[in-house]
Amino acid sequence: MEVYWHQGETDNIKNTSKEEYIRQFETIREAFRSQGIESPIGIAIASYHPECIDSEDGNDSQIREAQQALCKKYSDLFIGPDTDKLNKALHRPDGVHFSHIGLDAHADGWVKAIKKVR
């Protein structure tokens, strides 16, 4: 059993720093661990938001770097799919939420990430 984390789009809008994202996620990780949940946690690379399209094509390098840094720092974390790549209209018809095609691609990304760690 694993935990799958997909979050970062709002942090893009809020201009959350790499350091703050890491600190906030470490609080969440500790909440799981303090409740006895020792499952590995997969972290999707997720920061894309169409309101931020003027910089980095809607992605946020600070958030992306934070997500990757967390997976390097903790052996119980692993990198999930890079959903920032799912930024086309067929993936997100409203620019934000995944369509069935986007959800299928997202799920396929998780399957590939899980196979790498098992």
N, C-alpha and C positions, 0 to 999 in steps of 0.2 A: 504494500500500500504506500502511495506517495501523496503528497499535497502539491497541488498545482496553483501557482500564483501568476495572475495576469493583471498587472496594474502599473500605471505610470503615465497615462494620458492626461489625467488631471494635474499631475505634477509638472507636466510640460506647460500647461496653461499657467500654473502658479509660479513657474520658474524656480522650482525646487532645485537646490544645489545637489551635487553628487554626495557630499558629506551628509546633508540632511536626509536624503533618501536612504542612505545606508543606515543612519542612526534610527530612523523610523522603522525600517524593515527589521533591524536587530531587536527592536522592542516586540514586534510581532513574532519573530522567531522565538524569543524568550517566552512569550505567552504560550506558544505551542509546547515548548519543552517543559515549562513549569506545570503544565497539565498532564505530563507524561506522554505526550505525543512525540515520539522519536522518529517518525517517518521522514524519509528524505523529502526535501522541498524543492520542486522545480520552479525556476523563475523565468517566465517568458521575457524576452526582450521586447518591451512594449512602451512606447512613448508617443506614437503618432497621434496627432490631432489636427484636423483641417484648419482650426483657428490659428495655428502656428505655422502655416504653410510658407510664410515669408522667410523663415530661417530653417535651414537644414531640411528642406522639403517636408516640413511638418514633423520631423523627428527632433529629439533632444539628446545631444551627445552626452550631457551630464547624467541624465537618467539611464541611458544605455550603458555608460561606463559604470555607474553604480550597480546596476543589475549584474554585470559581468564581474565586477570586483567582489561582490558578495559571494559569488560562486567560487571564486578563487580563494577567498578568505576562509570559508567554512567547508569542510569535507562532506557535510550532510546536505549541502545545497548543490543543485545542478542546473545548467542552462537549459531552458526550454526553447520553444520555437521563437523565431524572430518575426513577430507579427507586424512590426513596422513595415515589412515588405508587402504586407497585404493592404495596400493603400489605393487600389484601383476601384473604380465604380462597381465593378462586378463583385468585389470583396466587401465593399462598404457603400451601399447605394445612397445612404444619407451622409456619407463622409465619416461617420463615427462607428455605427453598429454594423456587425458582420451580417451579410446575407447568408443564405444556406451554402453558397459556394465558398464564402469566406470562412464560415464555421467548419466546413469540411477541410479546407486547407489548414485551419488552425488545429483541428483534431489530428490531421496527418502529421503536422509538426510536432505535436506532443508524442505521438507514437514513435517517431524517429528519435526524439530526445530520450524517451524512456528506454528504447532499445540500446542506446549508447551506454547507459548506466547499469543495465541489468546483466 
